[in-house]
Amino acid sequence: MNAFMTWVADNLGTVLVGGLLVATVMLLLGARATWRSAKRLRTPPRAYVPFLLSVILLAAGGGGIALFSSGLIEIGPDIWAQRGMLGEPAPELGFAFVESDQRGRLADFRGQVVLVNVWATWCPPCIAEMADLDRLQSTYADLGLVVLHVSDEDRDKLLTWLEERPASTLHAYVQPLPWPEPGRPTSYVVDREGTVQQVLLGQRSYEQFEVEIRPHL
């Protein structure tokens, strides 16, 4: 993602709330302007221009309210829940490894820095960052980094995907996903003590991941 999209992802809750407030102001201004310009429609043709502009403003405000409010309803709770995880011990996460189907837990990696990457095979941005995460694992494995990909898809589907795309990172599955997940990919940086240090929503580059993990290695 570019710098602007990264900022939006990191501040998505604020963006949704701010967008809702702006849309509400637009709706109120549009309603007022529409009412005032409608009274002048008996003196065409100039009166039609401000009337049409006010209707456009009104419609834009209404559409914005619908868009941002639905976003808050659908993903807002997960965003707030994620923010509440920062600085706290990571919730228990049990899973099964895709290749071996053996059970595992996040607690098994205590003493290492774990980057938990929530993804799916149907998610293009998830797949796009896989190469960077694979490179990250190869570069920092000796310093104690573990990149753990977690999906809620069926094991057979994930196994087929991995057979075609071998990786040096760990892949696991769990149904349903127990951690909040407003969108994919979502990555959690968990330090050696098991504390959630960062939550990254959206696709990131190698350099962006590196900035987040290095202070904890």
C-alpha positions in Angstrom: 0.0 0.0 0.0 1.1 3.6 -0.6 1.6 6.0 2.4 -2.0 7.4 2.2 -3.6 4.0 2.1 -1.4 2.8 5.0 -2.5 5.8 7.0 -6.2 5.1 6.2 -5.7 1.4 7.3 -4.0 2.4 10.5 -6.7 5.0 11.4 -9.7 3.3 9.9 -11.9 3.8 12.9 -11.2 7.5 12.9 -11.7 7.7 9.2 -15.2 6.1 9.5 -16.3 8.3 12.3 -14.9 11.5 10.6 -16.5 10.5 7.3 -19.9 10.0 9.0 -19.6 13.5 10.6 -18.7 15.1 7.3 -21.5 13.3 5.5 -24.0 14.4 8.2 -22.9 18.0 7.7 -23.3 17.7 3.9 -26.8 16.2 4.3 -27.9 19.1 6.6 -26.4 21.8 4.3 -27.9 20.1 1.3 -31.3 19.9 2.8 -31.2 23.6 3.8 -29.9 24.6 0.3 -32.5 22.5 -1.4 -35.3 24.0 0.6 -34.1 27.5 -0.1 -33.4 27.0 -3.8 -36.7 25.2 -4.4 -38.6 28.4 -3.5 -36.9 30.2 -6.4 -37.8 27.7 -9.1 -40.5 30.0 -10.3 -37.8 32.3 -11.8 -35.9 30.0 -14.3 -33.5 29.3 -15.7 -30.8 30.4 -13.3 -32.7 29.0 -10.3 -32.3 25.5 -11.6 -28.5 25.4 -11.2 -28.4 26.0 -7.4 -31.3 23.7 -7.0 -29.5 20.9 -8.8 -26.3 21.5 -6.9 -28.1 21.5 -3.6 -29.8 18.2 -4.5 -26.4 16.7 -5.4 -25.0 17.8 -2.1 -28.0 16.3 -0.3 -27.7 13.0 -2.1 -24.0 12.9 -1.5 -24.5 13.5 2.2 -27.2 10.8 2.4 -25.0 8.3 0.5 -22.0 9.1 2.7 -24.1 8.5 5.9 -25.2 5.1 4.5 -21.6 4.2 3.6 -19.8 5.2 6.7 -22.5 4.1 9.1 -22.6 0.6 7.5 -18.8 0.5 7.8 -19.0 1.3 11.5 -21.7 -1.2 12.1 -19.9 -4.0 10.2 -16.2 -3.6 11.1 -16.2 -0.9 13.9 -16.5 -3.4 16.8 -13.6 -5.5 15.4 -11.4 -2.3 15.0 -12.1 -1.2 18.6 -11.5 -4.8 19.9 -8.1 -4.8 18.0 -7.1 -1.5 19.6 -8.0 -2.9 23.0 -5.5 -5.8 22.5 -2.5 -3.4 22.2 -0.2 -3.7 25.1 -2.2 -6.7 26.5 -1.3 -10.4 26.6 -2.4 -12.0 23.4 -5.6 -14.0 23.7 -5.2 -17.8 23.5 -5.0 -19.0 19.9 -5.2 -22.6 19.2 -4.9 -24.0 15.6 -3.8 -26.9 13.5 -0.8 -26.7 11.1 -1.9 -27.1 7.5 0.8 -29.5 6.3 0.9 -31.9 9.3 -2.5 -31.3 10.8 -0.9 -31.3 14.2 -2.4 -29.1 16.9 -0.5 -26.0 18.1 -0.9 -22.9 20.3 0.4 -19.4 20.1 1.8 -20.0 23.6 4.1 -22.6 22.2 6.2 -19.8 20.6 6.7 -17.9 23.9 10.2 -16.5 23.9 10.0 -15.7 20.2 8.5 -12.7 18.3 5.5 -13.9 16.4 3.9 -12.2 13.5 0.4 -13.6 13.2 -0.9 -13.0 9.7 -4.6 -13.6 9.1 -5.2 -14.2 5.4 -7.3 -16.2 2.9 -6.6 -17.7 -0.6 -9.4 -15.5 -2.0 -7.7 -12.3 -0.8 -5.4 -10.8 -3.5 -3.6 -8.4 -1.0 -2.9 -11.3 1.3 -1.2 -13.2 -1.5 0.6 -10.1 -2.7 2.4 -9.7 0.7 3.3 -13.4 1.0 6.7 -13.0 -0.7 7.7 -10.2 1.6 6.6 -12.2 4.7 8.6 -15.2 3.4 11.6 -13.0 2.9 11.1 -11.5 6.4 11.0 -15.0 7.9 14.2 -16.0 6.1 16.1 -12.8 7.2 15.1 -12.8 10.9 14.6 -16.4 11.8 17.9 -16.6 13.6 16.9 -13.6 15.7 13.8 -15.3 16.9 11.1 -14.3 14.4 8.2 -16.7 13.6 5.8 -15.7 10.8 2.5 -17.6 11.4 -0.2 -17.5 8.7 -3.7 -18.3 10.0 -6.8 -18.9 7.9 -10.3 -20.1 8.5 -10.5 -22.0 5.3 -10.7 -25.8 4.9 -7.4 -27.6 5.3 -7.7 -29.3 1.9 -8.0 -26.0 0.1 -5.0 -24.5 2.0 -2.9 -27.6 1.4 -3.5 -27.5 -2.3 -2.6 -23.8 -2.3 0.7 -24.5 -0.4 1.7 -27.4 -2.7 1.7 -24.9 -5.6 3.5 -22.2 -3.6 6.1 -23.6 -1.1 6.9 -21.2 1.7 9.4 -20.9 4.6 6.7 -19.5 6.9 4.3 -21.6 9.1 0.7 -22.0 7.9 -2.2 -22.9 10.2 -6.0 -23.0 10.1 -8.7 -22.5 12.7 -12.5 -22.3 12.5 -13.8 -19.9 13.4 -11.1 -17.2 13.8 -11.1 -16.3 17.5 -9.4 -12.9 17.1 -11.1 -9.7 15.8 -10.6 -9.3 12.1 -12.2 -6.3 10.3 -10.4 -7.1 7.1 -7.7 -9.2 5.4 -4.9 -9.3 5.6 -4.5 -8.4 9.3 -1.2 -8.9 11.1 -0.5 -9.0 14.8 3.0 -8.4 16.2 3.3 -10.4 19.4 6.6 -10.0 21.4 8.6 -12.6 23.3 6.5 -12.2 26.4 3.3 -12.8 24.5 2.1 -9.2 24.5 0.4 -7.7 21.4 2.6 -4.8 20.3 1.0 -3.9 17.0 -2.0 -4.5 14.8 -1.5 -4.0 11.0 -4.6 -3.9 8.9 -4.1 -4.3 5.1 -1.2 -5.2 2.9 2.2 -4.1 4.0 5.7 -4.2 2.4 8.8 -5.9 3.6 10.2 -2.6 4.9 6.9 -1.8 6.8 6.9 -5.2 8.5 10.6 -4.8 9.3 10.0 -1.5 11.1 7.4 -3.1 13.3 9.3 -6.3 14.3 12.9 -5.1 14.7 12.3 -3.3 18.1 11.1 -6.5 19.6 13.8 -8.9 18.3 
